[in-house]
């Protein structure tokens, strides 16, 4: 069987499965109408009592409960319709609120002045109606079609013989129904049409419902701006903290390393001055030690400079810089770089040190023997994938080094994705938005 035939069969299976699942998913979304109606009633009641202290105390917890339900809606809509909806709520203040009445009043004002609160309320009121004519309609079409088949299969006679009478579409169900072949056939055909219409329209109506959710549950321009400001504030603070930590590291390395050696060399040279005439042999021995100390100090200074901004990174770009890292790494590291140019120096530096730390973590904790690094540029993003064949189980929780990498690249709106099942492999993917310049041409 050819690969084209296999892919065609898979596409058909996916097409059928999507239409079989859509009505049931729409029905499950419609069940959320019951808590939505209850919360809408509770929220309206709370605001109607706002002239009293009771209303001011009731509104915040009810609003937060409604937001929890809205988050369920967003998650299900994103999962079942493919329409991803961001949380639109304005950021909470960083400081703790006064636990007294003043704090309750401030919280009431803040939540009530958030446009997303009123959009949530509009959703709670309108969605129980909208969902019936969009996401849930295919389920009821299928159910009505199935009811027609049940009537044609004998239930119609049971109803008629019991003295009941009803219409199925335009077909009357009455005495003698089961003996009227034309009516039974018409009922079967009409029921089949309803079922087919329900299955075929399910995915499309789910998409319509997804767009409806995005229009009302998504962020407004005001909340987008506020969330963006919050993100920039957090990343700026993290960048300042990281810069301060880096400065402290450089000072510590200078003080404990090269500076201490230079001081020791100065003292040794002073001793040599006194020994030149009295004990030339010992002076020569101290000169040899001083030469070794100067070489070590120079090596430490080079390592320090390399840790601040490696010359190979400045001269040749991140692709060659990562290859240089691979050459000095204790594990077997393969690097594939297809970058058509170079990102801005700050982005390039952040990506380089992120890869360096990932490699360090792999050597220390992964139990791996080989590492593969892939660097490429796609759709405005520099994407770096680091894969090792270790035992897996890496996590972002608990303040690990990966969390620090995530904060480092978050300064540039970058994201980190981790896939590390127990048993391996571990795959770390970094994505940083950037524009590439033409690669620097080196003189021959």
VOPAGU-2260 file (C-alpha; in pm, 1 decimal, decimal comma):
REM VOPAGU-2260
SITE   aa  ch    i         X         Y         Z
SITE  UNK   A    0       0,0       0,0       0,0
SITE  UNK   A    1     143,3     336,8    -102,2
SITE  UNK   A    2     189,0     628,0     136,6
SITE  UNK   A    3     -61,2     834,8     -68,6
SITE  UNK   A    4    -327,7     567,6     -20,8
SITE  UNK   A    5    -256,6     547,2     351,5
SITE  UNK   A    6    -277,3     923,8     398,4
SITE  UNK   A    7    -602,2     931,3     198,4
SITE  UNK   A    8    -754,3     663,4     422,3
SITE  UNK   A    9    -641,2     848,1     735,7
SITE  UNK   A   10    -795,0    1170,6     604,1
SITE  UNK   A   11   -1125,9     990,5     543,9
SITE  UNK   A   12   -1117,3     839,6     892,3
SITE  UNK   A   13   -1045,9    1180,0    1047,3
SITE  UNK   A   14   -1324,3    1338,4     841,0
SITE  UNK   A   15   -1575,3    1078,5     959,8
SITE  UNK   A   16   -1456,1    1084,2    1321,6
SITE  UNK   A   17   -1478,4    1463,5    1334,8
SITE  UNK   A   18   -1841,2    1456,3    1219,8
SITE  UNK   A   19   -1933,8    1179,0    1457,7
SITE  UNK   A   20   -1780,2    1361,2    1755,8
SITE  UNK   A   21   -1905,0    1713,6    1682,8
SITE  UNK   A   22   -2275,6    1668,1    1781,6
SITE  UNK   A   23   -2181,9    1505,5    2112,8
SITE  UNK   A   24   -1932,7    1782,1    2189,2
SITE  UNK   A   25   -2193,0    2044,9    2109,5
SITE  UNK   A   26   -2437,7    1877,2    2346,4
SITE  UNK   A   27   -2176,8    1873,9    2624,9
SITE  UNK   A   28   -2116,9    2245,6    2569,4
SITE  UNK   A   29   -2492,3    2303,5    2597,0
SITE  UNK   A   30   -2493,7    2137,1    2939,8
SITE  UNK   A   31   -2285,2    2429,2    3066,3
SITE  UNK   A   32   -2595,2    2641,4    3013,1
SITE  UNK   A   33   -2734,6    2518,9    3346,1
SITE  UNK   A   34   -2450,5    2654,2    3565,2
SITE  UNK   A   35   -2437,1    2959,1    3335,3
SITE  UNK   A   36   -2803,1    3042,0    3402,2
SITE  UNK   A   37   -2753,5    2989,7    3777,1
SITE  UNK   A   38   -2446,8    3214,7    3783,2
SITE  UNK   A   39   -2616,7    3481,1    3570,6
SITE  UNK   A   40   -2905,7    3488,5    3817,8
SITE  UNK   A   41   -2667,6    3503,6    4114,1
SITE  UNK   A   42   -2456,5    3776,9    3954,8
SITE  UNK   A   43   -2755,6    3993,1    3864,7
SITE  UNK   A   44   -2893,4    3945,0    4216,2
SITE  UNK   A   45   -2558,6    4043,9    4367,8
SITE  UNK   A   46   -2543,2    4365,7    4167,9
SITE  UNK   A   47   -2904,8    4444,6    4252,7
SITE  UNK   A   48   -2802,4    4442,3    4621,2
SITE  UNK   A   49   -2500,2    4666,4    4563,6
SITE  UNK   A   50   -2665,4    4956,2    4746,6
SITE  UNK   A   51   -2621,6    4750,4    5060,5
SITE  UNK   A   52   -2310,2    4602,2    5211,4
SITE  UNK   A   53   -2435,1    4254,0    5118,0
SITE  UNK   A   54   -2403,1    4323,5    4745,3
SITE  UNK   A   55   -2049,6    4462,1    4777,3
SITE  UNK   A   56   -1944,0    4149,3    4965,3
SITE  UNK   A   57   -2125,0    3909,3    4727,3
SITE  UNK   A   58   -2005,8    4043,6    4392,1
SITE  UNK   A   59   -1630,1    3955,0    4408,0
SITE  UNK   A   60   -1668,5    3583,4    4491,7
SITE  UNK   A   61   -1950,6    3542,8    4238,8
SITE  UNK   A   62   -1742,9    3715,7    3970,3
SITE  UNK   A   63   -1446,8    3487,1    4044,3
SITE  UNK   A   64   -1676,5    3183,3    4027,8
SITE  UNK   A   65   -1806,0    3306,2    3692,7
SITE  UNK   A   66   -1447,8    3348,8    3569,1
SITE  UNK   A   67   -1373,1    2990,0    3662,8
SITE  UNK   A   68   -1667,9    2878,4    3448,4
SITE  UNK   A   69   -1554,4    3107,2    3165,0
SITE  UNK   A   70   -1212,0    2944,1    3176,4
SITE  UNK   A   71   -1380,3    2605,7    3135,4
SITE  UNK   A   72   -1560,8    2744,8    2830,1
SITE  UNK   A   73   -1232,2    2878,3    2686,8
SITE  UNK   A   74   -1051,1    2549,4    2739,4
SITE  UNK   A   75   -1328,3    2340,8    2580,2
SITE  UNK   A   76   -1373,1    2581,6    2289,4
SITE  UNK   A   77    -999,7    2576,0    2222,5
SITE  UNK   A   78    -986,3    2195,6    2249,2
SITE  UNK   A   79   -1295,8    2115,5    2041,6
SITE  UNK   A   80   -1316,8    2399,4    1788,9
SITE  UNK   A   81    -950,4    2493,2    1744,7
SITE  UNK   A   82   -1025,8    2857,4    1831,8
SITE  UNK   A   83    -782,6    2951,4    2108,0
SITE  UNK   A   84    -909,8    3223,5    2344,3
SITE  UNK   A   85    -673,3    3411,1    2575,3
SITE  UNK   A   86    -773,0    3510,4    2928,5
SITE  UNK   A   87    -889,5    3873,0    2904,3
SITE  UNK   A   88    -886,2    3976,9    3269,5
SITE  UNK   A   89    -691,4    4278,1    3385,5
SITE  UNK   A   90    -394,7    4182,2    3606,4
SITE  UNK   A   91    -438,3    4162,1    3980,6
SITE  UNK   A   92    -251,4    4425,2    4186,4
SITE  UNK   A   93      80,6    4292,2    4319,7
SITE  UNK   A   94      22,9    4421,5    4672,4
SITE  UNK   A   95    -202,4    4244,3    4919,1
SITE  UNK   A   96    -538,9    4406,8    4972,4
SITE  UNK   A   97    -671,5    4531,2    5303,4
SITE  UNK   A   98    -872,3    4242,3    5457,0
SITE  UNK   A   99   -1127,3    4490,7    5593,7
SITE  UNK   A  100   -1421,1    4661,4    5426,3
SITE  UNK   A  101   -1193,8    4905,9    5241,2
SITE  UNK   A  102   -1016,5    4615,2    5076,6
SITE  UNK   A  103   -1349,8    4454,0    4985,1
SITE  UNK   A  104   -1468,8    4783,0    4835,4
SITE  UNK   A  105   -1148,4    4825,0    4632,7
SITE  UNK   A  106   -1180,0    4470,3    4500,7
SITE  UNK   A  107   -1544,3    4528,5    4409,8
SITE  UNK   A  108   -1451,6    4846,3    4221,0
SITE  UNK   A  109   -1159,9    4680,2    4042,1
SITE  UNK   A  110   -1362,7    4379,6    3926,5
SITE  UNK   A  111   -1659,8    4594,4    3827,5
SITE  UNK   A  112   -1442,1    4830,4    3622,9
SITE  UNK   A  113   -1291,3    4540,5    3426,5
SITE  UNK   A  114   -1472,4    4519,3    3088,0
SITE  UNK   A  115   -1425,3    4141,8    3090,2
SITE  UNK   A  116   -1661,1    4115,1    3390,8
SITE  UNK   A  117   -1949,7    4263,3    3193,8
SITE  UNK   A  118   -1864,1    4060,0    2884,8
SITE  UNK   A  119   -1874,7    3748,1    3103,8
SITE  UNK   A  120   -2216,9    3852,7    3228,7
SITE  UNK   A  121   -2338,2    3905,0    2871,5
SITE  UNK   A  122   -2210,9    3557,7    2786,8
SITE  UNK   A  123   -2388,8    3400,2    3084,6
SITE  UNK   A  124   -2716,7    3556,3    2974,4
SITE  UNK   A  125   -2690,9    3500,5    2598,0
SITE  UNK   A  126   -2500,4    3173,6    2558,9
SITE  UNK   A  127   -2777,9    2935,7    2675,5
SITE  UNK   A  128   -2973,3    3057,2    2371,8
SITE  UNK   A  129   -2684,4    3091,0    2126,0
SITE  UNK   A  130   -2541,7    2745,6    2199,9
SITE  UNK   A  131   -2873,9    2581,6    2107,4
SITE  UNK   A  132   -2867,5    2733,6    1757,6
SITE  UNK   A  133   -2496,3    2667,6    1699,5
SITE  UNK   A  134   -2289,7    2397,2    1872,7
SITE  UNK   A  135   -2580,5    2196,4    2018,5
SITE  UNK   A  136   -2811,7    2210,2    1716,0
SITE  UNK   A  137   -2647,6    1911,8    1534,1
SITE  UNK   A  138   -2701,6    1691,6    1840,1
SITE  UNK   A  139   -3071,5    1771,8    1850,4
SITE  UNK   A  140   -3099,1    1716,0    1474,5
SITE  UNK   A  141   -2942,5    1372,5    1516,3
SITE  UNK   A  142   -3164,0    1297,3    1817,0
SITE  UNK   A  143   -3478,3    1406,4    1627,0
SITE  UNK   A  144   -3375,2    1195,1    1329,3
SITE  UNK   A  145   -3323,1     896,0    1557,5
SITE  UNK   A  146   -3668,2     956,4    1707,9
SITE  UNK   A  147   -3816,3     937,9    1358,2
SITE  UNK   A  148   -3654,3     597,1    1302,3
SITE  UNK   A  149   -3792,1     479,3    1637,8
SITE  UNK   A  150   -4142,8     596,2    1537,4
SITE  UNK   A  151   -4115,8     414,9    1206,1
SITE  UNK   A  152   -3992,2     103,0    1382,1
SITE  UNK   A  153   -4313,5      60,2    1584,9
SITE  UNK   A  154   -4325,8     334,3    1847,3
SITE  UNK   A  155   -4562,1     532,1    1623,3
SITE  UNK   A  156   -4825,7     255,3    1646,3
SITE  UNK   A  157   -4777,0     232,5    2024,0
SITE  UNK   A  158   -4843,8     606,3    2058,0
SITE  UNK   A  159   -5142,7     595,8    1820,2
SITE  UNK   A  160   -5298,3     288,4    1985,4
SITE  UNK   A  161   -5263,8     454,9    2324,8
SITE  UNK   A  162   -5477,8     738,8    2200,0
SITE  UNK   A  163   -5192,6     978,2    2146,8
SITE  UNK   A  164   -5125,3    1178,1    1836,0
SITE  UNK   A  165   -4824,6    1379,8    1727,6
SITE  UNK   A  166   -4653,7    1510,6    1418,6
SITE  UNK   A  167   -4312,3    1411,5    1299,2
SITE  UNK   A  168   -4219,3    1704,2    1081,2
SITE  UNK   A  169   -4507,4    1720,8     835,1
SITE  UNK   A  170   -4613,1    1355,9     892,4
SITE  UNK   A  171   -4908,9    1287,7    1128,2
SITE  UNK   A  172   -4867,9     991,1    1363,5
SITE  UNK   A  173   -5225,1     858,4    1412,2
SITE  UNK   A  174   -5443,5     547,4    1387,6
SITE  UNK   A  175   -5332,8     319,8    1105,9
SITE  UNK   A  176   -4989,5     481,8    1083,0
SITE  UNK   A  177   -4805,8     148,3    1084,3
SITE  UNK   A  178   -5017,1      19,1     794,8
SITE  UNK   A  179   -4948,3     325,1     580,2
SITE  UNK   A  180   -4627,6     230,5     401,9
SITE  UNK   A  181   -4590,5     574,5     243,7
SITE  UNK   A  182   -4596,3     748,8     583,0
SITE  UNK   A  183   -4352,3     501,1     735,7
SITE  UNK   A  184   -4113,2     540,4     441,3
SITE  UNK   A  185   -4144,0     918,0     456,5
SITE  UNK   A  186   -4069,9     908,7     829,6
SITE  UNK   A  187   -3756,2     696,6     772,3
SITE  UNK   A  188   -3637,2     926,1     494,0
SITE  UNK   A  189   -3706,6    1241,0     694,1
SITE  UNK   A  190   -3534,5    1098,7    1003,2
SITE  UNK   A  191   -3232,3    1002,3     794,3
SITE  UNK   A  192   -3215,7    1354,6     649,5
SITE  UNK   A  193   -3220,3    1503,9     999,4
SITE  UNK   A  194   -2941,2    1271,8    1116,4
SITE  UNK   A  195   -2722,5    1332,4     811,9
SITE  UNK   A  196   -2778,1    1708,0     843,5
SITE  UNK   A  197   -2678,1    1690,8    1209,4
SITE  UNK   A  198   -2357,5    1497,3    1146,6
SITE  UNK   A  199   -2252,6    1703,8     846,1
SITE  UNK   A  200   -2320,8    2042,1    1006,2
SITE  UNK   A  201   -2155,9    1956,4    1341,2
SITE  UNK   A  202   -1795,7    2072,1    1275,3
SITE  UNK   A  203   -1903,7    2388,2    1092,9
SITE  UNK   A  204   -2146,1    2493,6    1367,7
SITE  UNK   A  205   -1878,9    2419,9    1630,0
SITE  UNK   A  206   -1650,0    2662,2    1444,0
SITE  UNK   A  207   -1927,4    2922,5    1443,9
SITE  UNK   A  208   -1963,4    2873,4    1817,6
SITE  UNK   A  209   -1587,0    2909,5    1858,0
SITE  UNK   A  210   -1592,1    3246,9    1679,8
SITE  UNK   A  211   -1882,7    3352,9    1901,3
SITE  UNK   A  212   -1677,6    3260,3    2206,7
SITE  UNK   A  213   -1374,5    3446,0    2077,6
SITE  UNK   A  214   -1577,4    3760,4    2016,0
SITE  UNK   A  215   -1709,3    3777,7    2373,2
SITE  UNK   A  216   -1467,1    3579,1    2591,0
SITE  UNK   A  217   -1146,3    3704,1    2431,1
SITE  UNK   A  218    -944,4    4004,2    2552,2
SITE  UNK   A  219   -1038,8    4361,5    2468,0
SITE  UNK   A  220    -780,2    4611,2    2347,1
SITE  UNK   A  221    -764,9    4758,2    2698,7
SITE  UNK   A  222    -696,9    4422,3    2862,4
SITE  UNK   A  223    -446,6    4328,3    2588,7
SITE  UNK   A  224    -256,2    4648,3    2659,7
SITE  UNK   A  225    -270,4    4595,4    3036,5
SITE  UNK   A  226    -153,6    4234,7    3006,8
SITE  UNK   A  227     124,1    4340,8    2772,4
SITE  UNK   A  228     237,6    4608,7    3017,4
SITE  UNK   A  229     233,1    4352,2    3298,4
SITE  UNK   A  230     440,6    4109,6    3092,4
SITE  UNK   A  231     692,8    4378,3    3001,8
SITE  UNK   A  232     713,8    4488,5    3366,3
SITE  UNK   A  233     779,7    4130,9    3479,9
SITE  UNK   A  234    1038,1    4060,0    3209,6
SITE  UNK   A  235    1210,8    4394,6    3273,6
SITE  UNK   A  236    1232,3    4313,1    3644,5
SITE  UNK   A  237    1368,9    3966,7    3565,5
SITE  UNK   A  238    1620,0    4115,2    3320,5
SITE  UNK   A  239    1738,8    4362,5    3586,2
SITE  UNK   A  240    1769,6    4081,0    3841,4
SITE  UNK   A  241    1957,4    3862,2    3592,9
SITE  UNK   A  242    2190,1    4150,3    3505,3
SITE  UNK   A  243    2259,7    4219,0    3873,2
SITE  UNK   A  244    2326,3    3848,6    3935,3
SITE  UNK   A  245    2563,9    3841,0    3638,6
SITE  UNK   A  246    2752,7    4142,7    3768,5
SITE  UNK   A  247    2785,8    3978,1    4110,5
SITE  UNK   A  248    2915,8    3662,0    3944,0
SITE  UNK   A  249    3175,5    3857,8    3746,7
SITE  UNK   A  250    3286,5    4044,6    4060,1
SITE  UNK   A  251    3309,3    3719,0    4255,6
SITE  UNK   A  252    3505,3    3544,3    3981,1
SITE  UNK   A  253    3744,9    3837,9    3952,4
SITE  UNK   A  254    3790,0    3864,2    4329,3
SITE  UNK   A  255    3835,3    3492,1    4392,4
SITE  UNK   A  256    4027,4    3413,1    4076,2
SITE  UNK   A  257    4236,5    3650,0    3866,3
SITE  UNK   A  258    4250,9    3929,2    4126,0
SITE  UNK   A  259    4377,2    3694,3    4398,1
SITE  UNK   A  260    4641,5    3553,0    4164,9
SITE  UNK   A  261    4756,7    3901,7    4060,5
SITE  UNK   A  262    4789,8    4008,1    4425,1
SITE  UNK   A  263    4987,3    3691,3    4498,4
SITE  UNK   A  264    5209,0    3760,3    4195,2
SITE  UNK   A  265    5278,8    4113,0    4322,4
SITE  UNK   A  266    5382,1    3980,1    4662,9
SITE  UNK   A  267    5600,3    3713,1    4500,9
SITE  UNK   A  268    5772,6    3971,6    4280,1
SITE  UNK   A  269    5844,3    4178,3    4589,8
SITE  UNK   A  270    6004,4    3875,5    4752,7
SITE  UNK   A  271    6208,1    3809,6    4436,6
SITE  UNK   A  272    6355,2    4162,5    4455,2
SITE  UNK   A  273    6498,4    4085,1    4798,1
SITE  UNK   A  274    6629,8    3744,0    4690,5
SITE  UNK   A  275    6802,8    3843,3    4366,3
SITE  UNK   A  276    7134,0    3924,0    4539,5
SITE  UNK   A  277    7107,3    3689,6    4839,3
SITE  UNK   A  278    6962,8    3368,8    4683,9
SITE  UNK   A  279    6944,3    3378,7    4299,5
SITE  UNK   A  280    6841,6    3010,9    4278,7
SITE  UNK   A  281    6537,0    3061,5    4497,4
SITE  UNK   A  282    6457,2    3380,8    4306,2
SITE  UNK   A  283    6457,8    3182,5    3979,6
SITE  UNK   A  284    6226,0    2923,5    4140,1
SITE  UNK   A  285    5983,5    3196,9    4247,5
SITE  UNK   A  286    5998,4    3349,5    3896,4
SITE  UNK   A  287    5894,1    3013,8    3746,9
SITE  UNK   A  288    5601,7    2994,7    3991,8
SITE  UNK   A  289    5505,9    3351,8    3904,0
SITE  UNK   A  290    5509,8    3265,3    3532,8
SITE  UNK   A  291    5272,3    2973,5    3600,8
SITE  UNK   A  292    5046,0    3198,0    3809,0
SITE  UNK   A  293    5036,1    3457,3    3529,6
SITE  UNK   A  294    4937,3    3187,5    3279,6
SITE  UNK   A  295    4658,3    3066,8    3510,7
SITE  UNK   A  296    4539,3    3425,6    3566,0
SITE  UNK   A  297    4532,9    3481,7    3189,9
SITE  UNK   A  298    4338,1    3157,7    3141,2
SITE  UNK   A  299    4084,8    3260,4    3407,3
SITE  UNK   A  300    4045,0    3604,1    3250,4
SITE  UNK   A  301    3982,6    3443,4    2911,7
SITE  UNK   A  302    3721,4    3211,9    3065,9
SITE  UNK   A  303    3559,1    3513,0    3231,6
SITE  UNK   A  304    3546,2    3707,6    2905,4
SITE  UNK   A  305    3409,0    3399,7    2731,5
SITE  UNK   A  306    3136,5    3380,9    2996,1
SITE  UNK   A  307    3041,5    3744,7    2943,0
SITE  UNK   A  308    3031,1    3736,8    2562,8
SITE  UNK   A  309    3235,7    3473,7    2377,3
SITE  UNK   A  310    3447,3    3615,0    2093,4
SITE  UNK   A  311    3331,0    3336,8    1860,6
SITE  UNK   A  312    2971,4    3447,2    1919,7
SITE  UNK   A  313    3053,9    3809,0    1834,5
SITE  UNK   A  314    3264,4    3716,3    1531,4
SITE  UNK   A  315    3083,3    3419,9    1375,0
SITE  UNK   A  316    2730,8    3407,1    1515,5
SITE  UNK   A  317    2531,3    3166,0    1722,7
SITE  UNK   A  318    2558,3    2870,0    1485,1
SITE  UNK   A  319    2937,3    2853,1    1504,5
SITE  UNK   A  320    2934,0    2950,5    1873,4
SITE  UNK   A  321    2710,5    2651,9    1956,3
SITE  UNK   A  322    2938,7    2428,5    1748,9
SITE  UNK   A  323    3232,2    2555,6    1956,9
SITE  UNK   A  324    3035,6    2466,1    2271,5
SITE  UNK   A  325    2980,5    2117,3    2130,4
SITE  UNK   A  326    3353,1    2065,6    2073,9
SITE  UNK   A  327    3433,1    2137,0    2441,4
SITE  UNK   A  328    3139,9    1936,7    2579,9
SITE  UNK   A  329    3200,0    1602,1    2755,1
SITE  UNK   A  330    2904,8    1440,2    2572,0
SITE  UNK   A  331    2889,1    1366,6    2201,4
SITE  UNK   A  332    2703,3    1667,5    2059,2
SITE  UNK   A  333    2582,2    1703,3    1700,1
SITE  UNK   A  334    2482,9    2050,3    1578,8
SITE  UNK   A  335    2274,1    2129,5    1271,5
SITE  UNK   A  336    2233,4    2499,5    1191,4
SITE  UNK   A  337    2034,5    2630,1     893,2
SITE  UNK   A  338    2002,6    2992,6    1004,4
SITE  UNK   A  339    2011,6    3216,4     693,6
SITE  UNK   A  340    2140,3    3513,2     893,4
SITE  UNK   A  341    2204,6    3646,9    1241,8
SITE  UNK   A  342    1951,8    3773,4    1498,1
SITE  UNK   A  343    2003,6    4090,5    1698,3
SITE  UNK   A  344    2302,9    4059,4    1936,8
SITE  UNK   A  345    2094,3    4057,0    2260,4
SITE  UNK   A  346    1870,1    3778,1    2127,1
SITE  UNK   A  347    2172,0    3588,6    1997,2
SITE  UNK   A  348    2345,6    3616,3    2334,5
SITE  UNK   A  349    2035,8    3502,5    2527,8
SITE  UNK   A  350    1992,9    3202,7    2297,8
SITE  UNK   A  351    2361,0    3109,1    2324,7
SITE  UNK   A  352    2368,2    3109,6    2705,0
SITE  UNK   A  353    2035,6    2923,9    2715,3
SITE  UNK   A  354    2181,7    2645,8    2498,3
SITE  UNK   A  355    2498,4    2647,4    2710,2
SITE  UNK   A  356    2297,7    2596,5    3029,5
SITE  UNK   A  357    2085,9    2322,3    2871,5
SITE  UNK   A  358    2403,1    2138,6    2770,8
SITE  UNK   A  359    2540,1    2179,5    3122,8
SITE  UNK   A  360    2218,7    2035,6    3268,3
SITE  UNK   A  361    2234,9    1744,2    3022,6
SITE  UNK   A  362    2589,9    1661,7    3129,4
SITE  UNK   A  363    2508,4    1684,8    3502,1
SITE  UNK   A  364    2162,2    1532,5    3533,8
SITE  UNK   A  365    2037,2    1353,6    3221,8
SITE  UNK   A  366    2258,4    1045,8    3212,0
SITE  UNK   A  367    2279,1    1096,9    2835,2
SITE  UNK   A  368    2560,1     997,5    2601,7
SITE  UNK   A  369    2455,3    1197,3    2296,4
SITE  UNK   A  370    2290,7    1533,3    2233,6
SITE  UNK   A  371    2145,1    1672,2    1912,3
SITE  UNK   A  372    2099,9    2047,6    1856,0
SITE  UNK   A  373    1900,0    2192,0    1568,0
SITE  UNK   A  374    1890,3    2566,5    1491,6
SITE  UNK   A  375    1653,7    2701,7    1228,7
SITE  UNK   A  376    1446,8    3009,2    1141,0
SITE  UNK   A  377    1075,8    2977,8    1061,3
SITE  UNK   A  378     795,5    3233,8    1035,4
SITE  UNK   A  379     977,7    3509,8    1221,9
SITE  UNK   A  380    1104,6    3280,7    1501,3
SITE  UNK   A  381    1447,6    3139,1    1572,4
SITE  UNK   A  382    1373,6    2783,8    1687,4
SITE  UNK   A  383    1636,3    2585,2    1877,2
SITE  UNK   A  384    1573,3    2220,7    1965,0
SITE  UNK   A  385    1803,3    2034,4    2205,2
SITE  UNK   A  386    1746,3    1657,4    2233,5
SITE  UNK   A  387    1934,6    1410,9    2452,0
SITE  UNK   A  388    1908,7    1032,6    2491,3
SITE  UNK   A  389    1908,6    1042,3    2872,4
SITE  UNK   A  390    1666,0     897,5    3124,9
SITE  UNK   A  391    1420,9    1190,1    3103,8
SITE  UNK   A  392    1206,0    1313,6    3390,3
SITE  UNK   A  393    1314,9    1678,5    3360,2
SITE  UNK   A  394    1065,9    1935,4    3487,3
SITE  UNK   A  395    1015,3    2309,2    3501,5
SITE  UNK   A  396     889,0    2292,7    3858,3
SITE  UNK   A  397    1085,9    2353,2    4175,5
SITE  UNK   A  398    1298,7    2645,1    4060,0
SITE  UNK   A  399    1516,7    2437,6    3826,1
SITE  UNK   A  400    1772,2    2576,3    3583,4
SITE  UNK   A  401    1517,3    2538,1    3304,1
SITE  UNK   A  402    1295,2    2791,1    3478,3
SITE  UNK   A  403    1585,8    3035,9    3477,9
SITE  UNK   A  404    1633,7    2976,6    3104,3
SITE  UNK   A  405    1262,8    3040,5    3052,5
SITE  UNK   A  406    1291,7    3372,9    3236,2
SITE  UNK   A  407    1604,3    3466,0    3038,6
SITE  UNK   A  408    1441,7    3419,8    2697,4
SITE  UNK   A  409    1109,1    3558,1    2827,1
SITE  UNK   A  410    1279,0    3898,4    2831,1
SITE  UNK   A  411    1266,5    3878,4    2450,4
SITE  UNK   A  412     913,1    3729,1    2436,5
SITE  UNK   A  413    1067,2    3386,5    2387,0
SITE  UNK   A  414     906,3    3063,3    2504,5
SITE  UNK   A  415    1044,1    2731,5    2626,0
SITE  UNK   A  416     870,3    2396,8    2569,2
SITE  UNK   A  417     981,0    2083,5    2752,2
SITE  UNK   A  418     900,3    1722,4    2665,2
SITE  UNK   A  419    1077,5    1480,4    2899,6
SITE  UNK   A  420     889,4    1157,6    2973,2
SITE  UNK   A  421    1041,8     920,9    3225,9
SITE  UNK   A  422    1279,8     699,0    3033,4
SITE  UNK   A  423    1362,8     974,3    2785,2
SITE  UNK   A  424    1434,2    1129,5    2553,6
SITE  UNK   A  425    1434,2    1489,5    2674,2
SITE  UNK   A  426    1347,2    1753,4    2413,3
SITE  UNK   A  427    1383,4    2122,9    2498,1
SITE  UNK   A  428    1256,1    2367,4    2235,7
SITE  UNK   A  429    1328,3    2740,0    2245,9
SITE  UNK   A  430    1145,3    2991,0    2025,9
SITE  UNK   A  431    1249,9    3356,0    2010,3
SITE  UNK   A  432    1082,6    3610,9    1781,2
SITE  UNK   A  433    1346,2    3802,6    1587,2
SITE  UNK   A  434    1452,5    3939,2    1253,5
SITE  UNK   A  435    1766,4    3806,9    1091,0
SITE  UNK   A  436    2033,4    4022,7     932,8
SITE  UNK   A  437    2266,8    3899,8     664,7
SITE  UNK   A  438    2552,9    3691,9     807,9
SITE  UNK   A  439    2872,9    3883,6     878,1
SITE  UNK   A  440    3140,6    3826,4     618,1
SITE  UNK   A  441    3475,5    3747,4     773,6
SITE  UNK   A  442    3799,7    3857,3     608,8
SITE  UNK   A  443    4004,9    3577,8     462,7
